[in-house]
Amino acid sequence: MKKLKIEIKWAIIFALMMLVWMLLERLFGLHDTYIAKHPIFTNFVAIPAVAIYVLALLDKRDNFYEGKMTYVQGLACGLIITLIVTILSPLTQVITSLVITPHYFENAIDYAVSEGKMTQSGAEEYFNLKSYIFQGLVGAPVMGLLTSIVVAFFTRKK
């Protein structure tokens, strides 16, 4: 467990960042008033997400590997963080959906249908807690893997 202390810490930081991001999206109206702009602005979460991976791998390199880390060690660190983030993703989605923004799915369905982007049944099938939990369980490992591959390259040090 001590070997994974840094990964656990940064995975929790990542999960908390996601919750803060969702709160900010809601406060800025991206879950209701400006829902049309949500698909654009939600992608900016990649900036703090990548920054957290960079900081995590630098932390691992400097405080566990004594300033030296191979690509494989960095990749392993990133993948462990990704695994923990993936495990936490259903919980963060439940908190987001039930506490932070309980009307998001209803608003998203109404918007998608009123704009002719989806049928009522298609929107209801896509915009719901079960669907978003599944998307998180698929999306988190894919994005975490890609981020880890890139960040490990730039944080390695001989």
Residue pairs with C-beta under 8 A, 6 or more apart in sequence:
3 64
4 80
6 56
6 59
6 60
6 63
6 64
6 77
7 56
7 60
7 77
7 80
7 81
7 84
8 84
9 59
10 52
10 53
10 55
10 56
10 59
10 81
11 80
11 81
11 84
11 85
11 88
12 84
12 88
13 52
13 56
14 49
14 52
14 81
14 85
15 85
15 88
15 89
15 91
15 92
17 48
17 49
17 52
18 45
18 92
18 96
19 92
19 95
19 96
19 100
21 45
21 48
22 96
22 100
22 101
23 100
25 31
25 38
25 41
25 42
25 101
26 32
26 100
26 101
26 104
28 34
28 41
29 35
30 37
30 38
30 41
30 42
31 38
31 101
31 103
31 104
31 107
31 108
32 103
32 104
32 107
35 107
35 108
35 111
36 111
36 115
38 108
49 143
49 147
50 147
50 151
53 78
53 81
53 144
53 147
53 148
53 151
54 151
54 154
54 155
56 77
56 78
56 81
57 69
57 74
57 77
57 78
57 151
57 152
57 155
58 155
60 69
60 73
60 74
60 77
61 67
61 68
61 69
61 73
61 74
61 155
61 156
61 157
65 73
67 157
68 157
68 158
69 77
69 155
69 156
69 157
70 156
70 158
71 152
71 153
71 156
72 152
73 156
74 148
74 151
74 152
74 153
74 155
74 156
75 148
75 149
75 152
77 148
77 152
78 144
78 147
78 148
78 149
78 151
78 152
79 144
79 145
79 148
81 144
81 148
82 140
82 141
82 144
82 145
82 147
82 148
83 141
83 144
85 140
85 144
86 136
86 137
86 140
86 141
86 144
89 133
89 136
89 137
89 140
90 133
90 136
90 137
92 136
93 129
93 132
93 133
93 136
94 129
94 133
96 104
97 104
97 105
97 129
97 132
98 129
104 127
105 127
105 128
105 129
108 123
108 127
109 120
109 123
109 124
109 127
111 117
112 118
112 122
112 123
112 126
112 127
113 119
113 120
113 123
117 123
118 126
125 131
